[in-house]
């Protein structure tokens, strides 16, 4: 086989492999915080839950979050986002739950030792937010 044919064969193989990876990634249903922020229903509920804090850049952009996960709470499925302030995750972080079906947003915002609950959770939801927050940000 000529050198140019080997190169073209190699390049075609890589192109197929990359296409397969891209297709698999698109099909895996992975959601990012950027995806959530593109959803008008989520963005409106999230902004309302944050109130005056919605203008803080790391909260507005949902910075430094792992891919959005899923969790069931009281029989309802929620998407879970865990953004934090760049270079200061230990003191500025958020555990956020979003129910796409109902549009509900609940969260626990931690800011320099002070916690604020978002979205008006009931006592059971507040306890679950605290449990999930500790698991995510205070693993021991």
N, C-alpha and C positions, 0 to 999 in steps of 0.2 A: 504494500500500500504506500502511496506517495505521502510525503510529509504534509502537504496541504490537505489531503483527504483525512489523515489522522487528526489534524487540527480541527477540521470541520466536524468530524465525527465526535470528537471530544466536546466541542462547543455545543453541538446539538444535544448531546447527553446532559450537559449541565443545564441547558435551557429547559429540557423536559423535567429534570429534577426540581429546578426552581419553580416551574409552573405547578408541579405536583404539591410542593410545599405551600405555595400561595393558595391553592385550591383547598388544601386540608385546613389551613389557617382560617380561611373564609368560612368553611363549613363547621368549625369547632364552636361557633357561637360565642367566642370571646368578646366581651364588652369592656370598653375602657371608660374612664370618666369623661373623655372627650366625646364619646358616643352619647353618654347621658346628657351632656350639656347641649348637644345638638337637638335634643327632644324638647320642644316648646313646653309640653306639659310638665316634664321633670324640672326644667329650668325655672318655670314660674313658681312651682311649689318649693323648690330649693331656695330660691331667692327670698320668698316670703318667710320661710322658716329661719333664715339667717338674719332677717331684719337689717339693721344698720351695719352689721358685720359683712353684708354681701359685697361691699366695696373693697374689702381686703383682698389684695391680689392672689394670695395663695388659696383663699377660700373660693373666690370667683372662678379661678382656673382649676380648682380641685387638684392642686399640685402634688406630685410625688406619690400618687396612689398606685397600689398594686392593681392588677386587672380586677375588674368588678366580679365579685363572687355571688353566690346565692345562699340563702339561709331561710328556713321555715320558722316562723314565730307564731304561736297560737293558731297553727293551721293555715297561715297565710304565707305565700312566698314573697320574699324581699330580695332585691339586689343590694349588695353590700359594697360600699366604697370606703376607702381608708386614706384620704388625703392628709398631708401634713405640710407644715411650712418648711421650705427648703433650708437646709443646714440647721434646723432647730426642731426636728420631729419630736423629740422627747417632751418639749414644753408647749408645742402648738400642733394639735392633731384633732382629727374628727373621725368618728365612726358614724357612718350614715346608712340608713336603710331606706329603700324606695320600693314601694309596691306599685308596679306598673299598672296593674288592673284597676286599682282604686285611686292612684295618683298620690297616695299618702307618703310623706317624707318624715322620718324621725331620725334624730341624731343625738350624739353626745359630743359636744365640743369641749376640748380641754385646752386651757390657755393659762400657762404659768401657774399651775396649781389650782385653778378655778374651773369647775365643770359647769356647763350650761346645757340643759336639755332643749332640743329643738323639735318643733312640730307638735307640741302638746301631748306627749305620750302619757297613757294611764300608768298606774303603779307597776303593773306587770310588764309593760313595754319598757318602762324606765329601768327596771331590774334587769331585763334582758339586754338592753343597751349597755348597761354597766358591765355585765358579764362578758359580752362580746368585746367591749372596749379593753377590758383587762386582758383578755386573751390576745388581742391584736397588739396592744401597745405596752403592756406590762407583763410580758411572758416571764415566768420565773422557773 
